[in-house]
Amino acid sequence: MKVLHSYCLNYNIGDYALGIGVKNLLREYLDISMIGNTNLQGQKFDEYYIKEVVNKRYDLLVIGGGGIIHGAHWPNGWFWLINKELIQEIKIPFIVYGVGYNYWLEEGGIPERGKVHLEETLKHAAYFSVRNDGSADRLKQQTGISAPVVPDPGFHVGLNTHYPDQVKEPYVLIQIANDKPENRFGSTEQQAQFIKEMRQVVRFLAEQYKVILAPHVIDDVTISQEIVKEIANAEVWDFGYFAFDHSDQAVAYYKHAAFVIAMRGHGQILPIGFNTPVIALENHPKHRGLMQELDLLPYNLKVNQENLANHLIDCIKQVVQNKEQLVSKYRQINKQLDADTHKGFQDIIKSISR
């Protein structure tokens, strides 16, 4: 089977990681002869591209995962660049897999044209699913659309894939997000307070661990540098090296860290998939949604809560003290995620074989 995989490229290491997960799953469950890539945020599915590329060269189109139901400024209210009337011109089966409803509450939700476009997509898709971060509830509340839930494909980056350890000493990975800061922090004053609190946490951690900050997008780099500035035993990984042709090497850091502190969805998802404990710094409904789905809410803190550093240090102590039990719990979580993914792909196989 020749597959065209359309997902978000050229922006976020997390998207490249979920892309690895999608491909691992496709190769696990389908008879794959090749997988081609195209950038969902750049490739326009016009009449020519659909007729001469999608329909002629491929047997299956896979869209996602990632938080692609987002962006009121996008032509269709979400990332897929295809006129509604052209969706029916796709003659091969297509699936939308494990996508996220990523609108912040204050953004007011998807516009009406987005709802209409999603409904047309569901009408023609062989399979449409959302990821397990509360997206199903948010999508249902704002559009009336019901969709099955599958584990985010980022949980499966380790499937049949080896990630060698690249750091000699014990380390903690901290992933800070700084694109859309007004949504993530609320104000420049709250952002400044967050930086101050995180510097306190890094100083605490650096007494026992090497501390590595892990920007996923270019906007994360400066704030990460500010947090570790002049703190011994703390550094920012080389985003320019990883982004984006060495993203798989960045994924390895999540596997071998002592634990992770993360502001992004895939900063949570990747370590959980590797049985590496994570503390989520909630700045979007999806962060709490995921931790709630997996019964990990005690390890979820809001970025703008009062005395964040003290609360986070207390949470770190709990992770260290209970690490063995946490890892055991993660193994059970991943066993269930594998079973849920298996069921999803059995449904996909049936739907694309009709």
C-alpha positions in Angstrom: 0.0 0.0 0.0 1.2 3.5 -1.0 0.3 6.0 1.7 0.4 9.8 1.5 0.8 11.3 5.0 -0.2 14.9 5.4 0.6 16.5 8.7 2.3 19.7 10.1 5.9 20.2 9.0 8.5 22.9 9.4 7.3 24.3 12.8 7.3 22.0 15.8 9.5 19.1 16.9 6.4 17.6 18.5 4.7 17.3 15.2 7.7 15.4 13.7 7.5 13.1 16.7 3.8 12.3 16.2 4.7 11.7 12.5 7.1 9.0 13.6 4.3 7.5 15.7 1.8 7.5 12.8 4.3 5.8 10.5 5.2 3.2 13.1 1.5 2.4 13.4 0.9 2.3 9.6 3.8 -0.2 9.2 2.6 -2.2 12.2 -0.9 -2.7 10.9 -0.9 -2.2 7.1 1.2 -3.7 4.2 3.2 -0.6 3.4 5.2 -0.3 0.2 6.0 3.4 0.7 4.9 6.5 2.7 5.1 9.9 1.2 4.9 13.2 3.2 3.3 16.5 2.5 2.9 19.6 4.8 -0.7 20.0 5.8 0.0 23.7 6.6 1.4 24.3 3.1 0.1 22.0 0.5 -3.2 23.1 -1.1 -5.3 20.2 -2.2 -6.5 21.8 -5.4 -8.1 20.0 -8.4 -4.7 19.2 -10.0 -3.1 17.9 -6.9 -6.0 15.7 -6.0 -6.3 14.3 -9.6 -2.6 13.9 -10.5 -1.0 13.2 -7.2 -3.4 11.9 -4.6 -5.7 9.8 -6.7 -3.0 8.5 -9.2 0.0 7.8 -7.0 -1.4 6.7 -3.7 -3.8 4.1 -2.2 -4.5 5.8 1.1 -4.4 9.4 2.4 -3.7 9.9 6.1 -4.3 13.3 7.7 -2.9 14.0 11.2 -2.5 13.7 14.0 -1.7 17.0 15.8 -3.8 19.9 17.0 -5.0 20.7 13.5 -8.6 21.7 14.4 -7.4 25.2 15.2 -6.9 28.6 13.5 -10.0 30.8 12.8 -7.7 32.7 10.3 -7.2 29.6 8.2 -9.5 29.5 5.1 -11.5 26.5 6.4 -11.3 27.2 10.2 -8.8 24.3 10.6 -5.5 23.4 8.8 -6.7 21.3 5.8 -6.3 23.4 2.7 -9.0 22.0 0.5 -12.2 23.6 -0.8 -15.2 21.9 0.7 -16.5 21.0 -2.8 -13.3 19.2 -3.7 -13.3 16.7 -0.8 -15.6 14.4 -2.7 -13.1 14.3 -5.6 -10.6 12.3 -3.5 -11.2 8.8 -4.9 -8.9 6.8 -2.6 -9.8 6.2 1.0 -8.7 8.9 3.4 -8.6 8.9 7.2 -8.2 11.7 9.7 -6.3 10.2 12.6 -6.0 11.2 16.3 -6.3 15.0 15.7 -6.7 17.6 18.4 -9.3 20.3 18.9 -6.9 23.0 19.8 -8.9 26.2 20.2 -8.3 28.0 23.5 -11.5 28.9 25.4 -10.8 32.6 24.9 -10.6 32.2 21.1 -14.3 31.4 21.0 -14.1 28.1 19.2 -14.1 27.1 15.6 -16.0 29.5 13.2 -19.2 28.3 11.4 -17.3 27.7 8.1 -15.0 25.4 10.0 -18.0 23.4 11.3 -19.4 23.0 7.8 -16.0 22.0 6.5 -15.5 19.4 9.2 -19.0 18.0 8.6 -18.1 17.6 4.9 -14.8 15.9 5.8 -16.6 13.4 8.1 -19.1 12.7 5.3 -16.4 11.5 3.0 -13.7 10.2 5.3 -13.3 6.4 5.7 -12.4 7.1 9.3 -12.2 10.2 11.5 -10.9 10.2 15.1 -9.6 12.6 17.7 -6.9 12.2 20.3 -7.3 11.4 24.0 -6.8 14.8 25.5 -10.4 15.9 25.9 -10.7 16.9 22.3 -13.9 14.7 21.8 -15.8 16.7 24.5 -14.6 20.1 23.2 -15.4 19.2 19.6 -18.9 17.9 20.6 -19.6 21.0 22.7 -18.6 23.5 20.1 -19.7 21.7 16.9 -22.1 19.0 17.8 -19.8 16.5 16.0 -19.1 13.2 17.7 -15.9 11.4 16.9 -14.2 8.3 18.3 -11.1 8.7 20.5 -7.7 7.1 19.9 -4.5 7.6 21.8 -2.3 10.3 20.3 0.1 8.7 17.8 2.9 10.3 19.8 2.5 7.6 22.4 3.8 5.1 19.8 7.1 6.8 18.8 8.9 3.9 20.5 7.1 1.1 18.5 9.8 -1.0 16.8 12.2 2.0 17.1 15.4 2.3 19.0 16.5 5.6 20.6 20.1 5.5 22.0 20.9 7.6 25.1 22.9 10.7 24.2 23.6 12.2 27.7 26.1 10.6 30.0 24.8 11.9 33.4 21.3 11.8 35.0 19.2 14.6 33.6 15.8 16.3 33.8 14.1 17.6 30.7 12.1 20.8 30.9 10.0 21.8 27.9 8.8 25.5 27.9 6.3 26.9 25.3 6.4 30.5 24.3 4.5 30.8 21.0 1.1 32.6 21.6 2.3 33.8 25.0 -0.8 35.9 25.6 -2.8 32.6 25.5 -0.3 30.6 27.5 0.5 33.1 30.3 -2.3 35.6 30.2 -0.1 38.7 30.4 3.6 39.8 30.1 3.6 40.3 33.9 2.5 36.7 34.4 5.1 35.5 31.9 7.8 37.4 33.8 6.7 35.8 37.1 6.7 32.4 35.5 10.3 32.8 34.3 11.3 33.9 37.9 9.6 30.8 39.4 11.1 28.5 36.9 14.6 29.8 37.5 14.1 28.9 41.2 13.0 25.4 40.1 16.0 25.0 37.8 18.4 26.0 40.6 16.8 23.4 42.8 17.1 20.6 40.2 20.6 21.5 39.1 22.0 20.6 42.5 21.2 16.9 41.7 20.7 16.7 37.9 21.9 18.1 34.7 18.9 20.2 33.5 18.2 20.4 29.8 15.6 22.8 28.4 13.9 21.4 25.3 12.4 24.1 22.9 10.0 22.5 20.4 9.5 25.6 18.2 11.8 28.6 17.5 9.7 30.8 19.8 10.6 28.6 22.8 14.3 29.2 22.5 14.7 32.7 24.0 12.6 32.1 27.0 14.4 28.8 27.6 17.8 30.6 27.5 16.4 33.2 29.9 15.4 30.6 32.4 18.8 28.9 32.5 21.0 32.0 32.2 24.0 31.8 34.5 22.8 28.7 36.3 25.5 26.0 36.5 24.6 22.5 35.2 21.7 23.8 33.1 21.5 24.3 29.3 19.2 24.6 26.3 19.4 21.9 23.7 20.6 22.9 20.2 17.2 23.6 18.5 19.0 24.4 15.2 20.5 20.9 15.1 17.3 19.1 15.9 14.9 21.2 13.8 13.8 19.3 11.9 15.9 16.7 10.2 17.2 15.3 13.5 13.9 15.3 15.4 14.2 11.6 16.1 17.3 12.4 18.2 15.3 14.9 20.2 12.7 12.3 20.9 15.4 10.1 22.5 15.9 12.7 25.3 12.3 12.0 26.5 13.1 8.2 26.7 16.1 8.5 28.9 15.3 11.5 31.2 14.9 10.9 34.9 11.6 12.8 34.5 10.1 15.6 32.4 8.4 18.9 33.1 6.4 20.1 30.1 4.2 22.9 28.8 3.3 21.3 25.5 1.1 18.3 24.7 3.8 16.3 23.1 6.1 17.2 26.0 3.6 15.2 28.1 2.8 12.5 25.6 6.3 11.4 24.6 7.6 10.7 28.1 4.4 8.9 29.1 4.8 6.6 26.0 8.4 5.8 27.3 7.2 5.2 30.9 9.1 8.4 31.9 7.3 10.4 34.6 6.1 13.8 33.6 4.7 16.9 35.4 2.4 18.9 33.1 2.4 22.7 33.3 -1.1 23.4 32.1 -1.7 26.3 29.8 -4.3 24.9 27.5 -7.4 22.7 28.2 -5.7 19.8 26.4 -3.0 19.5 29.0 -5.4 18.9 31.9 -7.6 16.8 29.5 -4.8 14.4 28.9 -3.7 14.1 32.5 -7.4 13.6 33.5 -7.9 10.9 30.9 -4.9 9.0 32.2 -5.6 9.5 35.9 -2.5 11.6 36.4 -4.0 14.9 37.6 -1.9 15.1 40.8 1.0 15.8 38.4 -0.7 18.7 36.6 0.0 22.3 37.7 -1.2 25.5 36.1 1.5 27.8 34.8 0.1 30.9 36.4 -0.9 29.5 39.8 0.4 31.3 42.9 3.7 30.1 44.3 4.3 27.9 41.3 7.9 27.2 42.2 7.0 25.8 45.7 4.2 23.7 44.3 6.4 22.4 41.5 9.3 21.5 43.8 6.8 19.6 46.0 5.5 17.8 43.0 9.1 16.9 41.9 9.8 15.5 45.3 6.7 13.3 45.0 7.8 12.1 41.5 11.3 11.2 42.9 9.8 9.5 46.0 7.2 7.5 44.1 9.0 6.9 40.8 8.9 3.1 40.9 5.1 3.1 41.5 4.7 5.8 38.8 6.6 3.8 36.2 4.5 0.7 37.1 1.3 2.8 36.6 2.7 4.2 33.3 3.2 0.6 32.1 -0.4 -0.2 32.8 -1.5 3.0 31.1 0.5 2.2 28.0 -0.9 -1.4 27.9 -4.4 0.1 27.7 -3.3 2.7 25.1 -1.9 -0.1 23.0 -5.2 -1.9 23.2 -7.1 1.2 22.3 -4.9 1.9 19.3 -5.2 -1.7 18.2 -9.0 -1.4 18.2 -8.8 1.8 16.3 -6.7 0.3 13.6 -9.0 -2.7 13.3 -11.8 -0.2 12.6 -9.5 1.6 10.0 -8.7 -1.7 8.2 -12.4 -2.5 7.9 -13.3 1.0 6.8 -10.6 1.3 4.0 -11.4 -2.2 2.8 -15.0 -1.5 1.9 
